[in-house]
Amino acid sequence: ETIRAAEAAATSRVQEIAEARRKARDAFFAMISHEMRTPLNGILGMTDVLLNTSLSERQQECAEAVHADGESLLALVNDLLDFSKLENESLVLESIGFDVRQSIAK
């Protein structure tokens, strides 16, 4: 009987530790995604402004490269956050209509 009680207490403690770990990980992902998205959106916004100015061909290429890389990083951050949400089952899927032919043409 004492062994079963000790096993139950140990199991309960392991579950508490796992839950605390999950909460810490979720908080970290939420914080880091926000901290990364904010400057990335600033970079994307400023490169949009820059791309709408008079630039040399080389400057245009560089600004477009910065913008494309910023979009790639933002997509990566969003994917990491989505993965974290999938792991803790808090991802909410939405149904959005779309035109298959138009999507394929892109």
MMTF fields as JSON, N, C-alpha, C and O atoms, coordinates in Angstrom:
{
  "mmtfVersion": "1.0.0",
  "mmtfProducer": "UNKNOWN",
  "numBonds": 423,
  "numAtoms": 424,
  "numGroups": 106,
  "numChains": 1,
  "numModels": 1,
  "chainsPerModel": [1],
  "groupsPerChain": [106],
  "chainIdList": ["A"],
  "bondAtomList": [4, 2, 8, 6, 12, 10, 16, 14, 20, 18, 24, 22, 28, 26, 32, 30, 36, 34, 40, 38, 44, 42, 48, 46, 52, 50, 56, 54, 60, 58, 64, 62, 68, 66, 72, 70, 76, 74, 80, 78, 84, 82, 88, 86, 92, 90, 96, 94, 100, 98, 104, 102, 108, 106, 112, 110, 116, 114, 120, 118, 124, 122, 128, 126, 132, 130, 136, 134, 140, 138, 144, 142, 148, 146, 152, 150, 156, 154, 160, 158, 164, 162, 168, 166, 172, 170, 176, 174, 180, 178, 184, 182, 188, 186, 192, 190, 196, 194, 200, 198, 204, 202, 208, 206, 212, 210, 216, 214, 220, 218, 224, 222, 228, 226, 232, 230, 236, 234, 240, 238, 244, 242, 248, 246, 252, 250, 256, 254, 260, 258, 264, 262, 268, 266, 272, 270, 276, 274, 280, 278, 284, 282, 288, 286, 292, 290, 296, 294, 300, 298, 304, 302, 308, 306, 312, 310, 316, 314, 320, 318, 324, 322, 328, 326, 332, 330, 336, 334, 340, 338, 344, 342, 348, 346, 352, 350, 356, 354, 360, 358, 364, 362, 368, 366, 372, 370, 376, 374, 380, 378, 384, 382, 388, 386, 392, 390, 396, 394, 400, 398, 404, 402, 408, 406, 412, 410, 416, 414, 420, 418],
  "bondOrderList": [1, 1, 1, 1, 1, 1, 1, 1, 1, 1, 1, 1, 1, 1, 1, 1, 1, 1, 1, 1, 1, 1, 1, 1, 1, 1, 1, 1, 1, 1, 1, 1, 1, 1, 1, 1, 1, 1, 1, 1, 1, 1, 1, 1, 1, 1, 1, 1, 1, 1, 1, 1, 1, 1, 1, 1, 1, 1, 1, 1, 1, 1, 1, 1, 1, 1, 1, 1, 1, 1, 1, 1, 1, 1, 1, 1, 1, 1, 1, 1, 1, 1, 1, 1, 1, 1, 1, 1, 1, 1, 1, 1, 1, 1, 1, 1, 1, 1, 1, 1, 1, 1, 1, 1, 1],
  "groupList": [{"groupName": "GLU", "atomNameList": ["N", "CA", "C", "O"], "elementList": ["N", "C", "C", "O"], "formalChargeList": [0, 0, 0, 0], "bondAtomList": [1, 0, 2, 1, 3, 2], "bondOrderList": [1, 1, 2], "singleLetterCode": "E", "chemCompType": "L-PEPTIDE LINKING"}, {"groupName": "THR", "atomNameList": ["N", "CA", "C", "O"], "elementList": ["N", "C", "C", "O"], "formalChargeList": [0, 0, 0, 0], "bondAtomList": [1, 0, 2, 1, 3, 2], "bondOrderList": [1, 1, 2], "singleLetterCode": "T", "chemCompType": "L-PEPTIDE LINKING"}, {"groupName": "ILE", "atomNameList": ["N", "CA", "C", "O"], "elementList": ["N", "C", "C", "O"], "formalChargeList": [0, 0, 0, 0], "bondAtomList": [1, 0, 2, 1, 3, 2], "bondOrderList": [1, 1, 2], "singleLetterCode": "I", "chemCompType": "L-PEPTIDE LINKING"}, {"groupName": "ARG", "atomNameList": ["N", "CA", "C", "O"], "elementList": ["N", "C", "C", "O"], "formalChargeList": [0, 0, 0, 0], "bondAtomList": [1, 0, 2, 1, 3, 2], "bondOrderList": [1, 1, 2], "singleLetterCode": "R", "chemCompType": "L-PEPTIDE LINKING"}, {"groupName": "ALA", "atomNameList": ["N", "CA", "C", "O"], "elementList": ["N", "C", "C", "O"], "formalChargeList": [0, 0, 0, 0], "bondAtomList": [1, 0, 2, 1, 3, 2], "bondOrderList": [1, 1, 2], "singleLetterCode": "A", "chemCompType": "L-PEPTIDE LINKING"}, {"groupName": "SER", "atomNameList": ["N", "CA", "C", "O"], "elementList": ["N", "C", "C", "O"], "formalChargeList": [0, 0, 0, 0], "bondAtomList": [1, 0, 2, 1, 3, 2], "bondOrderList": [1, 1, 2], "singleLetterCode": "S", "chemCompType": "L-PEPTIDE LINKING"}, {"groupName": "VAL", "atomNameList": ["N", "CA", "C", "O"], "elementList": ["N", "C", "C", "O"], "formalChargeList": [0, 0, 0, 0], "bondAtomList": [1, 0, 2, 1, 3, 2], "bondOrderList": [1, 1, 2], "singleLetterCode": "V", "chemCompType": "L-PEPTIDE LINKING"}, {"groupName": "GLN", "atomNameList": ["N", "CA", "C", "O"], "elementList": ["N", "C", "C", "O"], "formalChargeList": [0, 0, 0, 0], "bondAtomList": [1, 0, 2, 1, 3, 2], "bondOrderList": [1, 1, 2], "singleLetterCode": "Q", "chemCompType": "L-PEPTIDE LINKING"}, {"groupName": "LYS", "atomNameList": ["N", "CA", "C", "O"], "elementList": ["N", "C", "C", "O"], "formalChargeList": [0, 0, 0, 0], "bondAtomList": [1, 0, 2, 1, 3, 2], "bondOrderList": [1, 1, 2], "singleLetterCode": "K", "chemCompType": "L-PEPTIDE LINKING"}, {"groupName": "ASP", "atomNameList": ["N", "CA", "C", "O"], "elementList": ["N", "C", "C", "O"], "formalChargeList": [0, 0, 0, 0], "bondAtomList": [1, 0, 2, 1, 3, 2], "bondOrderList": [1, 1, 2], "singleLetterCode": "D", "chemCompType": "L-PEPTIDE LINKING"}, {"groupName": "PHE", "atomNameList": ["N", "CA", "C", "O"], "elementList": ["N", "C", "C", "O"], "formalChargeList": [0, 0, 0, 0], "bondAtomList": [1, 0, 2, 1, 3, 2], "bondOrderList": [1, 1, 2], "singleLetterCode": "F", "chemCompType": "L-PEPTIDE LINKING"}, {"groupName": "MET", "atomNameList": ["N", "CA", "C", "O"], "elementList": ["N", "C", "C", "O"], "formalChargeList": [0, 0, 0, 0], "bondAtomList": [1, 0, 2, 1, 3, 2], "bondOrderList": [1, 1, 2], "singleLetterCode": "M", "chemCompType": "L-PEPTIDE LINKING"}, {"groupName": "HIS", "atomNameList": ["N", "CA", "C", "O"], "elementList": ["N", "C", "C", "O"], "formalChargeList": [0, 0, 0, 0], "bondAtomList": [1, 0, 2, 1, 3, 2], "bondOrderList": [1, 1, 2], "singleLetterCode": "H", "chemCompType": "L-PEPTIDE LINKING"}, {"groupName": "PRO", "atomNameList": ["N", "CA", "C", "O"], "elementList": ["N", "C", "C", "O"], "formalChargeList": [0, 0, 0, 0], "bondAtomList": [1, 0, 2, 1, 3, 2], "bondOrderList": [1, 1, 2], "singleLetterCode": "P", "chemCompType": "L-PEPTIDE LINKING"}, {"groupName": "LEU", "atomNameList": ["N", "CA", "C", "O"], "elementList": ["N", "C", "C", "O"], "formalChargeList": [0, 0, 0, 0], "bondAtomList": [1, 0, 2, 1, 3, 2], "bondOrderList": [1, 1, 2], "singleLetterCode": "L", "chemCompType": "L-PEPTIDE LINKING"}, {"groupName": "ASN", "atomNameList": ["N", "CA", "C", "O"], "elementList": ["N", "C", "C", "O"], "formalChargeList": [0, 0, 0, 0], "bondAtomList": [1, 0, 2, 1, 3, 2], "bondOrderList": [1, 1, 2], "singleLetterCode": "N", "chemCompType": "L-PEPTIDE LINKING"}, {"groupName": "GLY", "atomNameList": ["N", "CA", "C", "O"], "elementList": ["N", "C", "C", "O"], "formalChargeList": [0, 0, 0, 0], "bondAtomList": [1, 0, 2, 1, 3, 2], "bondOrderList": [1, 1, 2], "singleLetterCode": "G", "chemCompType": "PEPTIDE LINKING"}, {"groupName": "CYS", "atomNameList": ["N", "CA", "C", "O"], "elementList": ["N", "C", "C", "O"], "formalChargeList": [0, 0, 0, 0], "bondAtomList": [1, 0, 2, 1, 3, 2], "bondOrderList": [1, 1, 2], "singleLetterCode": "C", "chemCompType": "L-PEPTIDE LINKING"}],
  "groupTypeList": [0, 1, 2, 3, 4, 4, 0, 4, 4, 4, 1, 5, 3, 6, 7, 0, 2, 4, 0, 4, 3, 3, 8, 4, 3, 9, 4, 10, 10, 4, 11, 2, 5, 12, 0, 11, 3, 1, 13, 14, 15, 16, 2, 14, 16, 11, 1, 9, 6, 14, 14, 15, 1, 5, 14, 5, 0, 3, 7, 7, 0, 17, 4, 0, 4, 6, 12, 4, 9, 16, 0, 5, 14, 14, 4, 14, 6, 15, 9, 14, 14, 9, 10, 5, 8, 14, 0, 15, 0, 5, 14, 6, 14, 0, 5, 2, 16, 10, 9, 6, 3, 7, 5, 2, 4, 8],
  "groupIdList": [1, 2, 3, 4, 5, 6, 7, 8, 9, 10, 11, 12, 13, 14, 15, 16, 17, 18, 19, 20, 21, 22, 23, 24, 25, 26, 27, 28, 29, 30, 31, 32, 33, 34, 35, 36, 37, 38, 39, 40, 41, 42, 43, 44, 45, 46, 47, 48, 49, 50, 51, 52, 53, 54, 55, 56, 57, 58, 59, 60, 61, 62, 63, 64, 65, 66, 67, 68, 69, 70, 71, 72, 73, 74, 75, 76, 77, 78, 79, 80, 81, 82, 83, 84, 85, 86, 87, 88, 89, 90, 91, 92, 93, 94, 95, 96, 97, 98, 99, 100, 101, 102, 103, 104, 105, 106],
  "secStructList": [7, 2, 2, 2, 2, 2, 2, 2, 2, 2, 2, 2, 2, 2, 2, 2, 2, 2, 2, 2, 2, 2, 2, 2, 2, 2, 2, 2, 2, 2, 2, 2, 2, 2, 2, 2, 2, 2, 2, 2, 2, 2, 2, 2, 2, 2, 2, 2, 2, 2, 2, 6, 1, 7, 7, 7, 2, 2, 2, 2, 2, 2, 2, 2, 2, 2, 2, 2, 2, 2, 2, 2, 2, 2, 2, 2, 2, 2, 2, 2, 2, 2, 2, 2, 2, 2, 2, 6, 6, 7, 7, 7, 7, 7, 7, 7, 7, 7, 7, 2, 2, 2, 2, 2, 2, 7],
  "xCoordList": [0.831, 0.0, 0.876, 0.583, 1.933, 2.819, 3.565, 3.83, 3.901, 4.588, 3.673, 4.098, 2.408, 1.442, 1.248, 1.163, 1.18, 1.018, 2.241, 2.112, 3.42, 4.652, 4.712, 5.122, 4.299, 4.269, 3.276, 3.565, 2.116, 1.103, 1.617, 1.406, 2.288, 2.845, 3.927, 3.996, 4.776, 5.838, 5.241, 5.701, 4.222, 3.554, 2.929, 3.032, 2.289, 1.677, 2.73, 2.514, 3.853, 4.932, 5.507, 5.781, 5.692, 6.195, 5.218, 5.639, 3.927, 2.922, 2.953, 2.813, 3.137, 3.23, 4.441, 4.359, 5.553, 6.782, 6.589, 6.997, 5.971, 5.725, 4.807, 5.029, 3.788, 2.863, 3.578, 3.378, 4.402, 5.162, 6.12, 6.29, 6.738, 7.656, 6.911, 7.395, 5.73, 4.923, 4.522, 4.602, 4.091, 3.691, 4.867, 4.711, 6.038, 7.228, 7.595, 7.932, 7.535, 7.84, 6.853, 7.252, 5.554, 4.536, 4.748, 4.62, 5.071, 5.317, 6.543, 6.555, 7.574, 8.783, 8.468, 8.877, 7.739, 7.407, 6.551, 6.76, 5.6, 4.756, 5.594, 5.429, 6.489, 7.324, 8.294, 8.418, 8.978, 9.998, 9.359, 9.921, 8.191, 7.554, 7.146, 7.277, 6.651, 6.288, 7.532, 7.538, 8.577, 9.809, 10.482, 11.193, 10.274, 10.859, 9.944, 10.421, 8.643, 7.705, 7.725, 7.674, 7.799, 7.728, 8.846, 8.548, 10.116, 11.147, 11.095, 11.404, 10.705, 10.605, 9.531, 9.727, 8.408, 7.381, 7.862, 7.503, 8.67, 9.272, 10.2, 10.17, 11.02, 11.928, 11.135, 11.457, 10.1, 9.287, 8.599, 8.543, 8.08, 7.423, 8.388, 8.068, 9.564, 10.538, 11.081, 11.353, 11.241, 11.701, 10.6, 10.894, 9.329, 8.233, 8.333, 8.202, 8.568, 8.728, 9.924, 9.834, 11.038, 12.257, 12.035, 12.502, 11.316, 11.082, 10.179, 10.127, 9.476, 8.62, 9.31, 8.659, 10.63, 11.405, 12.256, 12.296, 12.918, 13.781, 15.111, 15.884, 15.365, 16.585, 17.322, 16.726, 18.619, 19.377, 18.999, 18.37, 19.379, 19.051, 19.644, 18.985, 20.877, 21.554, 20.876, 20.69, 20.509, 19.816, 18.461, 18.054, 17.767, 16.471, 16.637, 15.848, 17.667, 17.929, 18.207, 17.694, 19.02, 19.359, 18.123, 17.906, 17.323, 16.116, 15.125, 14.484, 15.004, 14.116, 14.624, 13.831, 15.949, 16.535, 16.271, 15.924, 16.436, 16.158, 14.691, 14.374, 13.807, 12.374, 12.03, 11.288, 12.562, 12.285, 12.818, 12.146, 14.019, 14.582, 13.773, 13.582, 13.303, 12.453, 11.149, 10.686, 10.566, 9.337, 9.603, 8.775, 10.754, 11.116, 11.274, 10.786, 11.949, 12.121, 10.784, 10.552, 9.922, 8.611, 7.8, 7.114, 7.871, 7.169, 7.722, 6.961, 9.037, 9.654, 9.178, 8.837, 9.153, 8.673, 7.219, 6.853, 6.398, 4.99, 4.849, 4.004, 5.673, 5.636, 6.022, 5.398, 7.044, 7.454, 6.342, 6.095, 5.678, 4.588, 3.43, 2.825, 3.123, 2.06, 2.409, 1.541, 3.68, 4.115, 3.927, 3.477, 4.269, 4.094, 2.616, 2.257, 1.767, 0.326, -0.203, -1.083, 0.324, -0.089, 0.272, -0.519, 1.473, 1.923, 1.044, 0.786, 0.582, -0.245, -1.73, -2.555, -2.051, -3.436, -4.242, -5.44, -3.601, -4.33, -4.435, -4.887, -4.02, -4.128, -5.577, -6.21, -6.095, -7.466, -7.405, -6.842, -7.987, -8.009, -9.22, -10.283, -9.052, -10.172, -10.424, -9.507, -11.662, -12.047, -12.124, -12.893, -11.318, -11.281, -11.486, -10.774, -12.444, -12.675, -11.567, -11.016, -11.248, -10.235, -10.483, -11.169, -9.915, -10.028, -8.808, -7.692, -9.007, -7.908, -7.123, -5.892, -7.802, -7.119, -6.221, -5.095, -6.745, -5.96, -4.749, -3.663, -4.918, -3.8, -2.735, -1.547, -3.125, -2.173, -1.439, -0.253, -2.133, -1.537, -0.411, 0.483, -0.454, 0.592, 1.855, 2.874],
  "yCoordList": [-1.196, 0.0, 1.259, 2.217, 1.259, 2.426, 2.615, 3.743, 1.504, 1.586, 2.207, 3.049, 1.782, 2.355, 3.846, 4.621, 4.246, 5.672, 6.464, 7.572, 5.895, 6.557, 6.654, 7.677, 5.576, 5.599, 6.637, 7.359, 6.72, 7.7, 9.12, 9.999, 9.337, 10.668, 11.02, 12.156, 10.046, 10.284, 10.577, 11.481, 9.82, 10.038, 11.423, 12.124, 11.808, 13.135, 14.228, 15.224, 14.049, 15.049, 15.153, 16.254, 14.016, 14.011, 14.754, 15.518, 14.538, 15.229, 16.736, 17.524, 17.137, 18.557, 19.198, 20.306, 18.49, 19.004, 19.124, 20.12, 18.118, 18.147, 19.31, 19.975, 19.559, 20.666, 22.007, 22.908, 22.144, 23.385, 23.604, 24.731, 22.539, 22.619, 23.067, 23.918, 22.492, 22.849, 24.321, 25.028, 24.78, 26.18, 27.126, 28.17, 26.757, 27.586, 27.638, 28.704, 26.504, 26.461, 27.315, 28.072, 27.194, 27.974, 29.471, 30.259, 29.858, 31.271, 31.76, 32.878, 30.924, 31.287, 31.496, 32.501, 30.551, 30.682, 31.92, 32.623, 32.188, 33.372, 34.646, 35.561, 34.707, 35.891, 36.058, 37.151, 34.988, 35.097, 35.41, 36.165, 34.836, 35.127, 36.592, 37.225, 37.136, 38.559, 39.429, 40.392, 39.086, 39.869, 39.821, 40.757, 38.76, 38.662, 39.278, 39.917, 39.091, 39.622, 41.142, 41.722, 41.782, 43.246, 43.883, 44.706, 43.538, 44.154, 43.664, 44.42, 42.408, 41.92, 42.682, 43.026, 42.945, 43.741, 45.16, 45.763, 45.692, 47.009, 46.991, 47.906, 45.961, 45.819, 45.704, 46.347, 44.881, 44.72, 46.026, 46.382, 46.732, 48.011, 49.041, 49.752, 49.118, 50.096, 49.727, 50.614, 48.435, 48.078, 48.329, 48.636, 48.201, 48.58, 50.064, 50.453, 50.887, 52.331, 52.579, 53.346, 51.931, 52.097, 51.688, 52.361, 50.577, 50.09, 51.018, 50.924, 51.906, 52.874, 54.216, 55.231, 54.21, 55.425, 55.205, 54.109, 56.245, 56.168, 55.529, 56.112, 54.345, 53.607, 53.228, 53.092, 53.063, 52.522, 51.045, 50.47, 50.454, 49.044, 48.164, 47.25, 48.443, 47.66, 47.851, 46.892, 49.095, 49.368, 48.658, 48.132, 48.651, 47.977, 46.484, 45.891, 45.882, 44.454, 44.161, 43.19, 45.006, 44.807, 44.945, 44.131, 45.968, 46.19, 45.032, 44.601, 44.538, 43.4, 42.142, 41.348, 41.97, 40.819, 40.916, 39.922, 42.116, 42.31, 42.012, 41.349, 42.497, 42.279, 40.789, 40.27, 40.111, 38.68, 37.875, 36.965, 38.205, 37.503, 37.777, 36.884, 38.998, 39.334, 38.543, 38.063, 38.417, 37.619, 36.157, 35.501, 35.645, 34.254, 34.056, 33.072, 34.985, 34.886, 34.981, 34.26, 35.862, 36.002, 34.717, 34.293, 34.107, 32.836, 31.756, 30.947, 31.737, 30.761, 30.959, 29.992, 32.2, 32.498, 32.052, 31.435, 32.359, 31.953, 30.437, 29.9, 29.741, 28.277, 27.693, 26.739, 28.256, 27.783, 27.971, 27.093, 29.111, 29.359, 28.402, 27.879, 28.172, 27.222, 25.818, 25.099, 25.42, 24.107, 23.993, 22.962, 25.045, 25.051, 24.916, 24.188, 25.619, 25.529, 24.137, 23.635, 23.508, 22.14, 21.189, 20.323, 21.359, 20.483, 20.598, 19.597, 21.801, 21.931, 21.991, 22.348, 21.635, 21.497, 22.783, 22.733, 23.933, 25.202, 25.905, 27.047, 25.225, 25.811, 25.744, 24.691, 26.866, 26.92, 27.05, 28.007, 26.082, 26.118, 26.894, 26.846, 27.605, 28.334, 27.845, 27.414, 27.919, 27.491, 28.722, 29.648, 28.715, 29.85, 29.319, 28.416, 29.871, 29.482, 30.014, 31.086, 29.273, 29.732, 29.076, 28.058, 29.675, 29.17, 28.308, 28.821, 27.023, 26.078, 26.465, 26.48, 26.771, 27.116, 28.35, 28.392, 29.339, 30.559, 30.247, 30.777, 29.406, 29.043, 28.285, 28.507, 27.397, 26.617, 27.51, 27.307, 28.491, 29.389, 30.224, 30.676, 30.426, 31.218, 30.42, 30.884],
  "zCoordList": [0.0, 0.0, 0.0, -0.716, 0.79, 0.85, -0.464, -0.881, -1.114, -2.402, -3.446, -4.237, -3.44, -4.407, -4.165, -5.118, -2.931, -2.606, -3.058, -3.579, -2.858, -3.291, -4.808, -5.356, -5.489, -6.964, -7.464, -8.418, -6.835, -7.233, -7.015, -7.851, -5.893, -5.612, -6.623, -7.091, -6.961, -7.941, -9.31, -10.007, -9.699, -10.985, -11.036, -12.043, -9.958, -9.883, -10.01, -10.7, -9.356, -9.418, -10.823, -11.3, -11.489, -12.869, -13.776, -14.645, -13.582, -14.395, -14.146, -15.081, -12.883, -12.557, -13.228, -13.759, -13.196, -13.825, -15.338, -15.937, -15.957, -17.408, -17.777, -18.788, -16.976, -17.239, -17.091, -17.906, -16.068, -15.875, -17.039, -17.503, -17.504, -18.651, -19.901, -20.647, -20.127, -21.302, -21.247, -22.251, -20.071, -19.927, -20.165, -20.798, -19.655, -19.867, -21.338, -21.852, -22.025, -23.452, -24.241, -25.126, -23.917, -24.62, -24.408, -25.345, -23.181, -22.895, -23.652, -24.168, -23.72, -24.46, -25.933, -26.514, -26.554, -27.972, -28.23, -29.219, -27.357, -27.544, -27.448, -28.256, -26.468, -26.28, -27.441, -27.995, -27.809, -28.856, -30.204, -30.997, -30.465, -31.748, -31.817, -32.865, -30.704, -30.686, -30.831, -31.598, -30.095, -30.124, -31.496, -31.862, -32.249, -33.59, -34.643, -35.581, -34.496, -35.49, -35.552, -36.637, -34.408, -34.382, -35.216, -36.082, -34.992, -35.838, -37.29, -38.211, -37.492, -38.877, -39.645, -40.811, -39.003, -39.668, -39.928, -40.939, -39.026, -39.257, -40.456, -41.278, -40.564, -41.708, -43.001, -44.0, -42.97, -44.186, -44.57, -45.747, -43.579, -43.859, -44.418, -45.37, -43.826, -44.303, -45.686, -46.495, -45.966, -47.311, -48.341, -49.496, -47.929, -48.835, -49.181, -50.341, -48.154, -48.38, -49.291, -50.25, -48.989, -49.782, -51.239, -52.158, -51.443, -52.803, -53.621, -54.847, -52.935, -53.629, -53.831, -54.078, -53.722, -53.99, -55.237, -55.796, -55.649, -56.821, -56.42, -55.66, -56.929, -56.602, -57.877, -58.946, -57.742, -58.873, -59.014, -58.125, -60.113, -60.341, -59.238, -58.744, -58.863, -57.815, -56.458, -55.71, -56.148, -54.888, -54.849, -53.813, -55.993, -56.097, -55.819, -55.083, -56.41, -56.203, -54.73, -54.173, -54.109, -52.695, -51.806, -50.909, -52.055, -51.255, -51.444, -50.485, -52.666, -52.919, -52.2, -51.693, -52.162, -51.457, -49.955, -49.318, -49.39, -47.965, -47.673, -46.685, -48.52, -48.322, -48.417, -47.584, -49.42, -49.589, -48.402, -47.918, -47.936, -46.775, -45.513, -44.687, -45.366, -44.224, -44.24, -43.205, -45.429, -45.542, -45.207, -44.574, -45.63, -45.313, -43.807, -43.253, -43.153, -41.704, -40.966, -39.996, -41.424, -40.803, -40.974, -40.044, -42.131, -42.356, -41.429, -40.899, -41.232, -40.332, -38.896, -38.214, -38.441, -37.082, -36.944, -35.944, -37.932, -37.89, -37.874, -37.158, -38.662, -38.68, -37.327, -36.862, -36.693, -35.372, -34.349, -33.522, -34.41, -33.485, -33.754, -32.818, -35.028, -35.371, -34.89, -34.394, -35.033, -34.569, -33.06, -32.559, -32.348, -30.898, -30.54, -29.614, -31.277, -31.023, -31.34, -30.64, -32.386, -32.704, -31.57, -31.198, -31.025, -29.946, -28.708, -28.04, -28.393, -27.194, -27.521, -26.68, -28.755, -29.222, -29.082, -28.804, -29.272, -29.184, -30.537, -30.61, -31.606, -32.939, -33.391, -33.322, -33.85, -34.35, -35.865, -36.397, -36.544, -37.999, -38.469, -37.85, -39.563, -40.125, -41.539, -42.238, -41.94, -43.277, -44.174, -43.918, -45.223, -46.149, -47.558, -47.999, -48.251, -49.629, -50.53, -50.278, -51.568, -52.512, -53.862, -53.962, -54.886, -56.253, -56.552, -56.634, -56.713, -56.935, -58.185, -58.158, -59.258, -60.516, -60.341, -60.836, -59.633, -59.407, -58.528, -58.766, -57.531, -56.644, -57.391, -57.158, -58.283, -59.063, -60.058, -60.318, -60.609, -61.596, -60.989, -61.704, -59.684, -59.018, -59.007, -58.497]
}
